[in-house]
Amino acid sequence: MGFEARPHTATRPAAAPRPHAPAHPAPLLSAQDLRQVAFHRPPPGRPGYDERQVDDFLDRIEATLLGRDDVTEQDVRRMRFRPAQPGYHAVEVDAFLELVAETLRSTPQRRQAVAPAQGAHATSTAMRPAPRLTPRDVRGVRFHKPRPGNRGYHEGEIDAFLDRIEATLAGRDTLTAIEVQDHEFSYAPPGMIGYDEDDVDTFLDLVVVTLEQAPPPPVRPRPQVGARPLTARDVRTVEFGKPPRGRRGYHESQVDKFLDRIEATLLGNDDLTAQDIREAKFSRPMFGRRGYDETEVDAFLARVEKQLGDGPARPAALPPITSWKQLRMIKIPTAGPTRRGYRTSQVDRVLEEVGIALDGMIGASSAEVAKTRFALALMNGQGYDCAFVDELIPLLVAELRRRGR
C-alpha cells in the first residue's frame, strides 16, 4: 500500500451451480477493532511509524465507523506517517490499513461497519439498528477457491443453505441466527475444489448479524472452576475451542504468550499477580479469522486469578471515571461458576455508548443508561458479574448527570 510509518505491541434454480468468481465480501473491521488493535515494534535497527500520528489517524477512522467523521478509502491510501524510533512496525500498520481501506469501500460490509457493536452478537438494548443483508446480497455473493493445500466447503451444501438464507430474508423461510451459527458443512470430496472456508464463514457472520434479534446464539459452556489447584502442566496443555460464528474470539498468539507467563509464574520464574490476570486484554484476530473462544479463555483466567488469591476490585473502589479511555481500562469480572451473569454483548454495547458521551460526543444519556436492563446469560459461569455491573452503572449515570447529559 505504501504507507510510511506506526508501531504497537428471486430464488436460484436448485440445479444451477454457483460460479467460482472471486467476489465475496471484503474484510470488515468494526470501531472496536480500531480501538483494540496493537502493533509490535519494528525489527532492531529499522524505523517504525510515529505512534502518536498513527494513533490519531486510527482515532479518526474509529470515529468514521461510528458515523462521527468522514475519513474515506482514498484518505487511508494516501496517508503517510512520519518515521520514528522505534515506533510501530510499518508492515503491520500497512496491512491493517489495507483492511481499513477495504472496509470503507465495501458494501454491504460498510453498513455493518457503521453500526457500533461489540462483535456480531451485540444485540443490546437497541441504541442503534443492526445492519441488514438483503436477498439480493445473498443471491450475488461469490466465494474464492481455497488456498492451495486446503479443502473448501462442499459447494452444493453451501448453495442450498444460501437459498434458505435468501428465502428467509424474503419471508419464505424461517432460519434463525442460531441455526446459521451452528450449521456444520462438509468439505468438498476429492477431485472437487469447493468454496474457501474463511470466505464462507466471513459472509455467514454478516448473516448472523442480520438475523439476530434479542436472544444471542448459545456459546460453549465455560470450563468449571475445580477444587484442584492448577499446575504449570495444566497451563501448558490447556486447549481452547473456536468461537461461534459471528464472533472472532481472542488473538491466539497473544493468549499463548500470556499463558507462557502464567506457566512461568506457577514455576516461580515470573511474578504475575491476580490483578495482572484480571487486567489482561487481548485484541481480535484479523477479520475472517477465528481465534480462541473468549468465553473459555475468560473462564480459565478466572480460575488462575482465583488461585493467585486476589479478588476483583469493586466499582466503589475505582477512581472517578471521566473518559472513555478510563472506562475501557476497567476489567469487569465474570460471573462465578454457579451463577449466570449479564450478557457481555449487551453490557459492552451500553458501556461503549457511555464512553462516547463521556468524551463529549453524542452517546447515551443518563436517563437511557439508568433505564437499561440487561438479560442474563444462558448458563452458569457465563457473562459479567451482575453485582459489579449493578454498582458500576449508577456511578456512570451520576457522572453523566453531573455533565448535564
C-alpha positions as CSV (number, residue, x, y, z in Angstrom):
1,M,0.0,0.0,0.0
2,G,3.0,2.3,0.5
3,F,2.2,3.8,3.9
4,E,5.2,5.3,5.6
5,A,5.4,4.9,9.5
6,R,3.3,3.4,13.2
7,P,4.2,0.7,16.0
8,H,2.3,-1.1,19.0
9,T,2.9,-4.3,20.9
10,A,-35.8,-14.5,-6.7
11,T,-34.6,-18.0,-5.8
12,R,-31.8,-19.5,-7.7
13,P,-32.7,-22.7,-9.7
14,A,-31.7,-25.7,-7.5
15,A,-29.5,-27.2,-10.2
16,A,-27.6,-24.1,-11.2
17,P,-24.1,-24.3,-9.8
18,R,-22.6,-21.2,-8.1
19,P,-19.7,-19.9,-10.2
20,H,-16.2,-19.7,-8.7
21,A,-16.0,-15.9,-9.2
22,P,-13.9,-14.2,-6.5
23,A,-16.4,-11.5,-5.4
24,H,-17.0,-12.4,-1.8
25,P,-17.4,-9.7,0.9
26,A,-14.2,-7.8,1.6
27,P,-12.7,-7.9,5.1
28,L,-14.8,-5.9,7.6
29,L,-13.5,-4.1,10.6
30,S,-15.6,-2.5,13.4
31,A,-14.9,0.5,15.5
32,Q,-13.9,-1.8,18.3
33,D,-11.2,-3.4,16.1
34,L,-9.7,0.1,15.7
35,R,-9.7,0.6,19.5
36,Q,-8.1,-2.8,20.3
37,V,-5.6,-3.2,17.5
38,A,-2.0,-3.4,18.8
39,F,1.3,-3.3,16.8
40,H,4.7,-4.7,17.5
41,R,7.9,-2.8,17.5
42,P,9.9,-2.9,14.2
43,P,12.9,-5.1,13.9
44,P,16.1,-3.7,15.6
45,G,17.8,-1.0,13.5
46,R,14.7,-0.3,11.4
47,P,12.5,2.8,12.0
48,G,8.8,2.5,12.6
49,Y,5.8,4.8,12.2
50,D,5.3,7.7,14.6
51,E,3.0,6.2,17.3
52,R,1.1,9.4,18.1
53,Q,0.4,10.2,14.4
54,V,-0.8,6.6,13.8
55,D,-3.0,6.6,16.9
56,D,-4.6,9.9,16.0
57,F,-5.4,8.7,12.5
58,L,-6.9,5.5,13.8
59,D,-9.0,7.6,16.2
60,R,-10.4,9.4,13.2
61,I,-11.1,6.1,11.4
62,E,-12.8,4.8,14.5
63,A,-15.0,7.9,14.6
64,T,-15.8,7.4,10.9
65,L,-17.0,3.9,11.6
66,L,-19.2,5.4,14.3
67,G,-20.6,8.0,11.9
68,R,-18.8,10.9,13.5
69,D,-16.0,11.6,10.9
70,D,-15.6,11.3,7.2
71,V,-12.3,9.5,6.5
72,T,-12.5,7.9,3.1
73,E,-10.8,5.0,1.5
74,Q,-8.7,7.4,-0.6
75,D,-7.7,9.3,2.6
76,V,-6.4,6.0,4.0
77,R,-4.5,5.0,0.9
78,R,-2.9,8.5,0.7
79,M,-1.9,8.6,4.3
80,R,1.9,8.8,5.0
81,F,3.3,8.6,8.5
82,R,6.5,10.1,9.9
83,P,9.3,7.7,10.7
84,A,10.2,7.2,14.3
85,Q,12.5,5.1,16.5
86,P,11.2,2.6,17.5
87,G,7.6,3.4,16.7
88,Y,5.0,0.9,15.3
89,H,6.1,-1.9,12.9
90,A,5.4,-0.3,9.5
91,V,4.5,-3.7,7.8
92,E,1.8,-4.4,10.4
93,V,0.3,-0.9,10.2
94,D,0.2,-1.1,6.4
95,A,-1.5,-4.5,6.4
96,F,-4.1,-3.2,8.9
97,L,-4.8,-0.1,7.0
98,E,-5.3,-2.1,3.9
99,L,-8.2,-3.8,5.7
100,V,-9.4,-0.4,6.8
101,A,-9.5,0.8,3.2
102,E,-11.4,-2.3,2.1
103,T,-13.9,-1.8,4.9
104,L,-14.5,1.8,4.0
105,R,-15.1,0.7,0.4
106,S,-17.2,-2.4,0.9
107,T,-20.9,-3.0,0.6
108,P,-22.8,-4.5,2.4
109,Q,-19.9,-4.6,4.8
110,R,-19.9,-0.8,5.1
111,R,-23.4,-1.0,6.5
112,Q,-22.2,-3.2,9.3
113,A,-19.0,-1.2,9.9
114,V,-21.0,2.0,10.7
115,A,-23.0,0.1,13.3
116,P,-21.3,0.4,16.7
117,A,-21.2,-3.1,18.1
118,Q,-19.0,-5.3,20.3
119,G,-18.8,-8.2,17.9
120,A,-21.5,-9.6,15.7
121,H,-23.8,-10.7,18.6
122,A,-24.1,-7.2,20.2
123,T,-27.9,-7.1,20.4
124,S,-28.2,-4.8,23.5
125,T,-31.0,-2.5,24.4
126,A,-31.3,-1.2,20.8
127,M,-29.4,2.0,20.9
128,R,-28.9,1.7,17.1
129,P,-30.4,-0.7,14.5
130,A,-28.4,-3.7,13.4
131,P,-27.1,-3.8,9.8
132,R,-29.1,-6.0,7.4
133,L,-28.3,-8.0,4.4
134,T,-30.9,-8.2,1.6
135,P,-31.9,-11.2,-0.5
136,R,-30.0,-9.6,-3.4
137,D,-26.8,-9.5,-1.3
138,V,-27.1,-13.3,-0.7
139,R,-28.0,-14.0,-4.3
140,G,-25.0,-12.1,-5.6
141,V,-22.3,-13.4,-3.2
142,R,-19.3,-15.2,-4.6
143,F,-16.5,-17.0,-2.9
144,H,-12.9,-17.6,-3.6
145,K,-11.4,-21.0,-4.3
146,P,-9.5,-22.4,-1.2
147,R,-5.8,-21.7,-1.0
148,P,-3.5,-24.5,-2.4
149,G,-3.4,-27.4,0.0
150,N,-6.6,-26.5,1.8
151,R,-10.0,-28.2,1.3
152,G,-13.0,-26.0,0.8
153,Y,-16.6,-26.3,1.9
154,H,-18.9,-28.5,-0.3
155,E,-20.4,-26.2,-2.9
156,G,-23.8,-28.0,-3.1
157,E,-24.3,-27.7,0.6
158,I,-23.4,-24.0,0.7
159,D,-25.6,-23.1,-2.3
160,A,-28.5,-24.9,-0.7
161,F,-28.0,-23.2,2.6
162,L,-27.7,-19.8,0.8
163,D,-31.0,-20.5,-0.9
164,R,-32.6,-20.9,2.5
165,I,-31.0,-17.7,3.8
166,E,-32.2,-15.8,0.8
167,A,-35.7,-17.2,1.2
168,T,-35.6,-16.3,4.9
169,L,-34.7,-12.7,4.2
170,A,-37.5,-12.7,1.6
171,G,-40.0,-14.0,4.1
172,R,-40.3,-17.5,2.6
173,D,-38.3,-19.5,5.2
174,T,-37.6,-19.3,8.9
175,L,-33.9,-19.8,9.5
176,T,-32.7,-18.3,12.8
177,A,-29.3,-16.7,13.7
178,I,-28.7,-19.7,16.0
179,E,-29.3,-22.2,13.1
180,V,-26.8,-20.3,10.9
181,Q,-24.2,-20.1,13.7
182,D,-24.5,-23.8,14.5
183,H,-24.7,-25.2,11.0
184,E,-21.9,-27.5,10.0
185,F,-20.8,-28.1,6.4
186,S,-19.0,-31.0,4.8
187,Y,-15.7,-30.5,2.9
188,A,-15.6,-30.9,-0.8
189,P,-14.9,-34.5,-1.9
190,P,-11.6,-35.4,-3.5
191,G,-11.4,-34.0,-7.1
192,M,-13.7,-31.1,-6.3
193,I,-12.5,-27.6,-5.3
194,G,-15.2,-26.2,-3.0
195,Y,-15.6,-22.8,-1.5
196,D,-12.9,-21.1,0.7
197,E,-13.8,-21.8,4.3
198,D,-12.9,-18.4,5.6
199,D,-14.8,-16.6,2.9
200,V,-17.9,-18.5,3.6
201,D,-17.6,-18.1,7.4
202,T,-17.0,-14.4,7.0
203,F,-20.2,-13.9,5.0
204,L,-22.2,-16.1,7.4
205,D,-21.0,-13.8,10.2
206,L,-23.0,-11.0,8.4
207,V,-26.0,-13.3,8.0
208,V,-25.9,-13.9,11.8
209,V,-25.9,-10.2,12.5
210,T,-28.8,-9.7,10.1
211,L,-31.0,-12.5,11.6
212,E,-30.1,-11.9,15.2
213,Q,-32.7,-10.0,17.3
214,A,-32.9,-10.5,21.1
215,P,-31.6,-13.9,22.1
216,P,-27.9,-14.5,21.2
217,P,-26.8,-17.8,20.0
218,P,-25.7,-20.3,22.6
219,V,-22.0,-20.5,23.4
220,R,-19.9,-23.3,24.7
221,P,-20.2,-24.0,28.4
222,R,-17.4,-22.3,30.4
223,P,-14.9,-24.7,32.0
224,Q,-15.9,-25.1,35.6
225,V,-13.6,-24.0,38.4
226,G,-12.4,-27.1,40.1
227,A,-11.1,-27.6,43.6
228,R,-7.7,-28.9,42.5
229,P,-5.1,-26.1,42.1
230,L,-3.8,-25.6,38.6
231,T,-0.3,-26.7,37.8
232,A,2.2,-25.4,35.2
233,R,1.4,-28.5,33.2
234,D,-2.3,-27.7,33.2
235,V,-1.5,-24.2,31.8
236,R,0.9,-25.7,29.2
237,T,-1.7,-28.3,27.9
238,V,-4.9,-26.3,28.1
239,E,-6.8,-26.1,24.8
240,F,-9.5,-23.6,23.8
241,G,-12.1,-24.1,21.1
242,K,-13.0,-21.7,18.3
243,P,-15.7,-19.1,19.0
244,P,-19.2,-19.4,17.4
245,R,-19.9,-17.8,14.1
246,G,-20.4,-14.1,14.4
247,R,-17.6,-13.8,17.0
248,R,-13.9,-13.6,16.4
249,G,-12.5,-14.5,19.8
250,Y,-9.1,-13.6,21.2
251,H,-5.9,-13.3,19.2
252,E,-4.3,-16.8,19.6
253,S,-0.6,-15.7,19.8
254,Q,-1.4,-13.1,22.4
255,V,-3.2,-15.6,24.6
256,D,-0.4,-18.1,24.2
257,K,2.3,-15.6,25.2
258,F,0.3,-14.7,28.3
259,L,-0.2,-18.4,29.2
260,D,3.6,-18.8,29.0
261,R,3.9,-16.1,31.6
262,I,1.3,-17.8,33.8
263,E,3.1,-21.1,33.5
264,A,6.4,-19.4,34.4
265,T,4.7,-17.8,37.4
266,L,3.5,-21.1,38.7
267,L,7.0,-22.4,38.3
268,G,8.4,-19.4,40.3
269,N,10.1,-17.9,37.2
270,D,7.7,-14.9,36.8
271,D,5.7,-12.7,39.1
272,L,2.2,-12.3,37.6
273,T,-0.4,-11.3,40.2
274,A,-4.2,-11.8,40.3
275,Q,-4.5,-8.2,39.3
276,D,-2.3,-8.8,36.2
277,I,-4.6,-11.6,35.2
278,R,-7.7,-9.6,35.8
279,E,-6.4,-6.7,33.7
280,A,-5.1,-8.7,30.8
281,K,-6.6,-7.6,27.5
282,F,-6.3,-9.3,24.1
283,S,-7.0,-8.0,20.6
284,R,-9.1,-9.7,18.0
285,P,-7.6,-11.6,15.1
286,M,-7.8,-10.2,11.6
287,F,-11.4,-10.2,10.3
288,G,-12.2,-13.5,8.6
289,R,-10.1,-15.5,11.1
290,R,-11.2,-17.0,14.4
291,G,-9.1,-17.0,17.4
292,Y,-9.7,-18.7,20.8
293,D,-13.3,-18.7,22.3
294,E,-13.2,-15.7,24.6
295,T,-15.7,-17.3,27.0
296,E,-13.4,-20.3,27.5
297,V,-10.3,-18.1,27.9
298,D,-12.0,-15.8,30.4
299,A,-13.2,-18.8,32.4
300,F,-9.7,-20.3,32.6
301,L,-8.1,-16.9,33.5
302,A,-10.8,-16.5,36.2
303,R,-9.6,-19.8,37.7
304,V,-6.0,-18.6,37.5
305,E,-6.9,-15.3,39.2
306,K,-8.7,-17.1,42.0
307,Q,-5.7,-19.3,42.6
308,L,-3.4,-16.4,42.7
309,G,-5.6,-15.1,45.5
310,D,-6.8,-11.6,44.8
311,G,-10.5,-10.9,44.5
312,P,-11.7,-8.3,42.0
313,A,-12.0,-4.7,43.0
314,R,-15.5,-3.4,43.4
315,P,-16.6,-0.3,41.5
316,A,-16.8,1.8,44.7
317,A,-13.0,1.4,45.0
318,L,-12.4,2.6,41.4
319,P,-11.0,6.1,40.7
320,P,-13.5,8.5,39.1
321,I,-14.4,7.5,35.6
322,T,-14.4,10.7,33.4
323,S,-13.3,9.5,30.0
324,W,-13.8,6.7,27.5
325,K,-10.2,5.7,28.0
326,Q,-10.7,5.2,31.7
327,L,-13.9,3.2,31.2
328,R,-12.1,0.9,28.7
329,M,-9.4,0.1,31.3
330,I,-11.9,-1.4,33.7
331,K,-11.8,-5.2,33.8
332,I,-15.3,-6.4,34.6
333,P,-15.2,-9.7,36.5
334,T,-17.0,-12.6,35.0
335,A,-19.8,-14.4,36.9
336,G,-19.0,-17.2,39.3
337,P,-19.3,-20.8,38.2
338,T,-22.6,-21.2,40.0
339,R,-24.2,-18.0,38.7
340,R,-25.5,-16.5,35.5
341,G,-24.0,-13.1,34.7
342,Y,-25.3,-10.3,32.4
343,R,-24.8,-10.9,28.7
344,T,-21.4,-9.4,27.8
345,S,-22.5,-8.1,24.4
346,Q,-25.3,-6.0,26.0
347,V,-23.2,-4.6,28.7
348,D,-20.3,-3.8,26.3
349,R,-22.7,-2.0,23.9
350,V,-24.0,0.2,26.6
351,L,-20.6,1.0,28.0
352,E,-19.4,2.0,24.5
353,E,-22.3,4.5,24.3
354,V,-21.4,5.8,27.8
355,G,-17.8,6.2,26.8
356,I,-18.8,8.2,23.7
357,A,-20.9,10.5,25.8
358,L,-18.0,10.9,28.4
359,D,-15.8,12.1,25.6
360,G,-18.2,14.8,24.6
361,M,-19.8,13.1,21.6
362,I,-23.4,12.0,21.0
363,G,-23.9,8.9,23.0
364,A,-26.2,7.5,25.7
365,S,-27.9,9.9,28.0
366,S,-28.0,9.4,31.8
367,A,-31.8,8.6,31.5
368,E,-31.2,6.0,28.8
369,V,-28.4,4.3,30.9
370,A,-30.5,4.4,34.1
371,K,-33.4,2.6,32.3
372,T,-31.2,-0.1,30.8
373,R,-31.9,-3.6,31.8
374,F,-29.6,-6.5,30.9
375,A,-30.6,-10.0,30.1
376,L,-28.9,-12.9,31.8
377,A,-26.5,-15.3,30.1
378,L,-27.8,-18.7,29.2
379,M,-25.7,-20.8,31.5
380,N,-24.0,-20.6,34.9
381,G,-20.5,-19.2,34.7
382,Q,-21.2,-17.0,31.7
383,G,-21.5,-13.2,31.4
384,Y,-20.4,-10.3,33.5
385,D,-20.7,-10.4,37.3
386,C,-24.1,-8.9,38.0
387,A,-23.2,-7.2,41.3
388,F,-20.2,-5.4,39.8
389,V,-22.3,-4.1,36.8
390,D,-25.1,-3.1,39.1
391,E,-22.7,-1.0,41.1
392,L,-20.9,0.4,38.1
393,I,-23.9,1.7,36.1
394,P,-25.1,4.1,38.8
395,L,-21.6,5.6,39.0
396,L,-21.7,6.2,35.3
397,V,-25.2,7.6,35.4
398,A,-24.1,10.1,38.2
399,E,-21.2,11.2,36.1
400,L,-23.4,11.8,33.0
401,R,-25.9,13.7,35.1
402,R,-23.1,15.8,36.5
403,R,-22.2,16.8,33.0
404,G,-25.9,17.7,32.2
405,R,-26.3,14.7,29.8
